[in-house]
Amino acid sequence: MDALLDFARGPFFRFSFAIMALGLLRVIVLDLLGAYDAYRKAGEKDLPWGLIISRSLQWFIPINRVFKYRPIFSSISILFHVGLLLVPVFLFAHVHLWKQAIGFGWFTLSKEWADWLTILTIASGIALFIGRVFTRSSSFLSRFQDYLWPLLLLVPFISGYVCANLTISPKLYQLLMLTHVLSAELIFILMPFTKIAHCVLMPLSQFVSNLAWKFPADTDDAICTTLNKKGAPV
């Protein structure tokens, strides 16, 4: 078990991190290339940059949206995402692991703050899962991965909290720590290939959304050809 845990913390961590970093970079590059191609073909090239920046900032600081649309669900979702970001990136043990993998580290959270954020993330993640299951509007639009992701994201938080704060047997500690590390690395590997890639695409969402309405000049002809209505009377 010790050898397997060392492998998970060492070579496999570096491998999963590389898959995540390269995969997300690929997603960003493809998105930017697609946006550039759409802009190049657009008939009208003027974009409302002020509106794009304003709406992008609203996504980063969603205060108005929280209190205007589904305030309870939105507040829980924000808390969940805050914990997902801060705990993995700024926990002391994680920063030490990042430093071993990439050669440098950064400031860390105190244990008290990390514990409270972990509990908050677990509670809000469970609440989001229950809300998705039992709220008709959410369950109607949800796919299988929409149910699976919150549960998978909670596995490293729950296992890590137990290992850090509860008195358990050495064998159970090793098993839970292995679960903690491998589940996090599975998330790394899956991230670029699932909807979680929105974590890097969100800053581009408003730009792409506004660009999508700048249709190329020959769009109407292309649509008519596709529908086999070329030359038909309107």
C-alpha positions in Angstrom: 0.0 0.0 0.0 2.9 2.4 0.8 4.4 1.8 -2.6 1.1 2.4 -4.4 0.5 5.6 -2.4 4.0 6.9 -3.2 3.4 6.1 -6.9 0.0 8.0 -6.8 1.6 11.0 -5.1 4.6 11.0 -7.4 4.7 9.9 -11.0 0.9 9.4 -11.4 0.2 12.9 -9.9 2.6 14.4 -12.4 1.1 12.4 -15.3 -2.5 13.4 -14.4 -1.5 17.1 -13.9 0.1 17.1 -17.3 -3.0 15.6 -18.9 -5.1 18.3 -17.3 -2.8 21.2 -18.2 -2.3 20.1 -21.8 -5.9 19.1 -22.2 -7.2 22.5 -20.9 -4.7 24.3 -23.0 -6.0 22.4 -26.1 -9.6 23.4 -25.2 -8.6 27.1 -24.9 -6.7 27.1 -28.2 -9.5 25.4 -30.1 -12.0 27.8 -28.7 -9.9 30.8 -29.6 -9.3 29.4 -33.1 -13.0 28.8 -33.6 -13.8 32.3 -32.4 -11.2 33.8 -34.7 -12.6 31.9 -37.7 -16.1 33.0 -36.8 -15.0 36.6 -36.5 -13.0 36.5 -39.8 -16.1 35.2 -41.6 -18.6 37.6 -39.9 -20.4 40.1 -42.0 -20.4 42.7 -39.2 -17.2 42.9 -37.2 -18.2 45.4 -34.5 -18.5 43.8 -31.1 -20.0 45.5 -28.0 -16.8 45.2 -25.9 -18.2 47.2 -23.0 -21.2 44.8 -22.7 -18.9 41.8 -23.1 -16.6 42.9 -20.3 -19.5 43.9 -18.1 -21.2 40.6 -18.4 -17.9 38.7 -17.9 -17.4 40.5 -14.7 -20.9 39.7 -13.6 -20.0 36.0 -14.0 -16.9 36.4 -11.8 -18.7 38.6 -9.2 -22.4 37.3 -9.5 -23.9 39.4 -6.7 -26.9 40.7 -8.7 -27.6 37.3 -10.3 -27.5 35.6 -6.9 -30.3 37.7 -5.5 -32.3 38.0 -8.7 -32.5 34.4 -10.0 -32.9 31.3 -7.7 -31.1 33.0 -4.8 -30.8 29.9 -2.6 -29.5 27.6 -5.4 -27.2 30.3 -6.7 -25.7 31.0 -3.3 -25.1 27.3 -2.6 -23.5 26.9 -6.0 -21.1 29.9 -5.4 -20.1 28.4 -2.0 -19.4 25.1 -3.6 -17.3 26.5 -6.3 -15.3 28.7 -3.9 -14.4 25.6 -1.9 -13.6 23.7 -5.0 -11.1 26.4 -6.0 -9.5 27.4 -2.7 -9.0 24.1 -0.8 -7.2 22.2 -3.5 -5.0 25.1 -4.5 -4.1 26.6 -1.1 -4.1 23.7 1.4 -0.7 23.3 2.9 -0.3 19.6 2.0 -1.4 20.2 -1.6 0.9 23.2 -2.1 3.8 20.9 -0.9 2.7 18.3 -3.5 2.4 21.0 -6.2 5.9 22.2 -5.3 7.4 18.7 -5.7 5.6 18.3 -9.1 6.2 21.8 -10.7 9.1 23.1 -8.7 7.5 26.1 -6.8 4.8 26.8 -4.3 2.7 29.7 -2.8 1.0 30.8 0.3 -1.3 28.4 2.1 -4.5 28.4 4.1 -4.5 27.9 7.9 -5.8 24.5 8.9 -8.8 26.1 10.6 -9.8 27.9 7.4 -9.1 24.8 5.3 -11.3 22.6 7.5 -14.2 25.0 7.5 -14.0 25.5 3.7 -13.9 21.7 3.3 -17.0 21.2 5.4 -18.8 24.0 3.6 -17.9 22.4 0.2 -19.1 19.0 1.3 -22.4 20.4 2.6 -23.1 22.6 -0.4 -22.1 19.8 -2.8 -24.6 17.4 -1.2 -27.3 20.2 -1.3 -26.7 20.8 -5.0 -26.9 17.1 -5.7 -30.2 16.8 -3.8 -31.6 19.9 -5.5 -30.7 18.5 -8.9 -32.4 15.2 -8.2 -35.6 16.6 -6.7 -36.0 19.8 -8.5 -38.0 19.1 -11.7 -36.5 22.0 -13.7 -33.0 20.8 -13.0 -33.6 17.1 -13.3 -35.3 17.6 -16.7 -32.2 19.2 -18.2 -29.6 17.0 -16.4 -27.5 14.3 -18.0 -25.9 11.4 -16.2 -22.6 13.3 -15.8 -24.5 16.2 -14.2 -25.3 13.8 -11.3 -22.0 12.0 -11.3 -19.7 15.1 -11.1 -20.9 16.5 -7.8 -20.4 13.1 -6.2 -17.0 12.6 -7.7 -15.9 16.0 -6.7 -16.9 15.3 -3.1 -14.9 12.1 -2.8 -11.4 13.8 -2.3 -13.0 16.4 0.1 -14.6 13.8 2.3 -11.7 11.3 2.3 -9.2 14.1 2.9 -11.1 15.6 5.8 -11.4 12.2 7.5 -7.7 11.5 7.1 -6.8 15.0 8.5 -9.2 15.2 11.4 -10.4 11.8 12.6 -8.6 9.1 14.5 -8.7 6.0 12.4 -6.6 2.8 12.0 -3.4 3.0 9.9 -4.8 0.6 7.3 -8.0 2.7 6.9 -5.9 5.9 6.8 -3.9 4.5 3.9 -7.0 3.3 2.0 -8.7 6.6 2.4 -5.6 8.6 1.5 -5.2 6.5 -1.6 -8.8 7.1 -2.4 -8.3 10.8 -1.8 -5.3 11.1 -4.1 -6.6 8.8 -6.9 -10.0 10.5 -7.0 -8.4 13.9 -7.4 -6.2 12.6 -10.2 -9.2 11.1 -11.9 -10.8 14.5 -11.8 -7.6 16.0 -13.3 -7.7 13.5 -16.2 -11.4 13.9 -16.9 -11.5 17.7 -16.6 -10.5 18.6 -20.2 -12.9 16.1 -21.7 -16.1 17.0 -19.8 -18.3 20.0 -19.0 -15.8 20.9 -16.1 -13.6 22.4 -18.8 -15.9 25.5 -18.4 -13.5 26.4 -15.6 -11.2 27.8 -18.2 -13.7 28.7 -20.9 -16.0 30.8 -18.7 -14.0 34.0 -19.3 -14.6 33.6 -23.0 -18.3 32.7 -22.8 -19.7 36.3 -23.3 -17.3 37.0 -26.1 -18.2 33.8 -28.0 -21.9 34.4 -27.2 -21.9 37.8 -28.8 -19.8 36.7 -31.7 -22.3 33.9 -32.4 -24.8 36.5 -33.6 -22.4 38.0 -36.2 -23.3 35.6 -39.0 -21.2 35.4 -42.1 -22.5 37.3 -45.2 -23.4 34.1 -47.0 -25.2 32.4 -44.1 -28.7 32.7 -45.6 -27.5 31.0 -48.8 -25.8 28.2 -46.8 -29.0 27.6 -44.8 -31.1 27.5 -48.0 -28.7 25.0 -49.5 -28.7 22.8 -46.4 -32.5 22.8 -46.4 -32.7 22.2 -50.1 -34.6 25.5 -50.5 -32.2 27.3 -52.8 -34.1 29.5 -55.2 -37.5 28.7 -53.6 -39.9 31.7 -53.2 -40.1 33.2 -49.8 
